[in-house]
C-alpha cells in the first residue's frame, strides 16, 4: 500500500488576520444590531430634543459627562471644600478614573473631552456586546447570544450607552471577567476585576464573583495557586483609588464620606426604594416615577427568574445579585434606578430564552419597540423631567 500522506503539502499557517476574522464572524450579527440600535436611538433622542427645544449635543453631554470631562481635561485638580455644616461639596473625586483616562488619550489628538468620552463609551459598548454574545451563546446558543447583546442595548437604562458615561466600559470589563471565570482563566479574571475597580465602585460585585469562583476551585483543589492570585489581584484597583481619595481627603473613608454627604449616595438598604414604591401605589408620584417603579419590580422578578436558569454559572448569579442590591439600596437618585440596573446582565437571560423560542418576527417587533421606547424614555428624563437618567 502506498503512503500518500507524505505527498500532501503542509498546511498553510493561520495568520493573525484569519484568526481575528474567525473570532469576529460569529458575533457580527450582534455587533451590527448593537450599533444599528445606537443609530436609531440617536435619531429618537434628536427628535425629542428638537421637540423640547433643547440642543441634542447638550442633551447627550449633560450631567455626569461634565464631571468626567473635567477629569479628562484637568485631572483631579479640585480640592475638597466644606460647606457651612462641615460637609464636603460635590467634587470630581467621587468619579473613578478609567473612563476619563481613556478619553484623555483621544484628547491628545485634539478631540474635545465630551466627544472622546462618547467615543470610548461607544467602543466599549461594542466590546460589551461581543462579550454578552459569547456569554449568551454559552448559555443557550447563538440566538440567545445575539439577544443578550441586543436586549442590553435596549434596556430602560440604556440611554447611558449613548452618553459619555462609564456603564459601557464597566459592563465590557465585567462580562469578560465572568467569561474568564467560566474558562478558569484566573489571572485574566483577577486582572480584569482590578481594571473594573478603576471604573466604578460596583466592582465590589465582580470582586465577590471572583471570590466565590476561587473558593469553589480551592475547595475542589483545582488550578493550584491561580485562584489565590485572582483573589489577591481582584480588589487592588478599587483599593488603590479609594486610598488615593483617602490621601486627598485626609481621612481613610474619604470617598464614602464624599459620596454620602456631598452626593447623598450612601447605602440605605433599600429604604428609599420601598418608600418610593409605596408612594407610587398611593398615587403620589409622577408618571416617570411610576414607570421606574415598574422597571424596578420587573428587575426583581427577572433576578428571581434567572436563578432558575441552570446554565448560568454561580459567580454570574452572585455578580448580578450584588449589582441589583447595590442598585436598589442606593439612598438617593431614584431617577437613576434603571441605569443602576443596567450592569446586572443576567437579568436579561430569562427574556433572551423566552424570545429565542418565539418566532423571529416576534423578537424583532419586541426589540424594535423596546429600542424606540427606551430611547424616548431616556431622552424624556433628560429633556422634559430634567433629571439625570
C-alpha positions, 0 to 999 in steps of 0.5 A: 500500500502506498503512503500518500500522506507524505505527498500532501503539502503542509498546511498553510499557517493561520495568520493573525488576520484569519484568526481575528476574522474567525473570532469576529464572524460569529458575533457580527450579527450582534455587533451590527444590531448593537450599533444599528440600535445606537443609530436609531436611538440617536435619531429618537433622542434628536427628535425629542430634543428638537421637540423640547427645544433643547440642543441634542449635543447638550442633551447627550453631554449633560450631567455626569459627562461634565464631571468626567470631562473635567477629569479628562481635561484637568485631572483631579485638580479640585480640592475638597471644600466644606460647606457651612455644616462641615460637609464636603461639596460635590467634587470630581473625586467621587468619579473613578478614573478609567473612563476619563483616562481613556478619553484623555488619550483621544484628547491628545489628538485634539478631540474635545473631552465630551466627544472622546468620552462618547467615543470610548463609551461607544467602543466599549459598548461594542466590546460589551456586546461581543462579550454578552454574545459569547456569554449568551451563546454559552448559555443557550446558543447563538440566538440567545447570544445575539439577544443578550447583546441586543436586549442590553442595548435596549434596556430602560437604562440604556440611554447611558450607552449613548452618553459619555458615561462609564456603564459601557466600559464597566459592563465590557470589563465585567462580562469578560471577567465572568467569561474568564471565570467560566474558562478558569482563566484566573489571572485574566479574571483577577486582572480584569476585576482590578481594571473594573475597580478603576471604573466604578465602585460596583466592582465590589460585585465582580470582586465577590464573583471572583471570590466565590469562583476561587473558593469553589476551585480551592475547595475542589483543589483545582488550578493550584495557586491561580485562584489565590492570585485572582483573589489577591489581584481582584480588589487592588484597583478599587483599593488603590483609588479609594486610598488615593481619595483617602490621601486627598481627603485626609481621612481613610473613608474619604470617598464614602464620606464624599459620596454620602454627604456631598452626593447623598449616595450612601447605602440605605438598604433599600429604604428609599426604594420601598418608600418610593414604591409605596408612594407610587401605589398611593398615587403620589408620584409622577408618571416617570416615577411610576414607570421606574417603579415598574422597571424596578419590580420587573428587575426583581422578578427577572433576578428571581427568574434567572436563578432558575436558569441552570446554565448560568454559572454561580459567580454570574448569579452572585455578580448580578445579585450584588449589582441589583442590591447595590442598585436598589439600596442606593439612598438617593437618585431614584431617577437613576434606578434603571441605569443602576440596573443596567450592569446586572446582565443576567437579568436579561437571560430569562427574556433572551430564552423566552424570545429565542423560542418565539418566532423571529418576527416576534423578537424583532417587533419586541426589540424594535419597540423596546429600542424606540421606547427606551430611547424616548424614555431616556431622552424624556428624563433628560429633556422634559423631567430634567433629571439625570437618567 
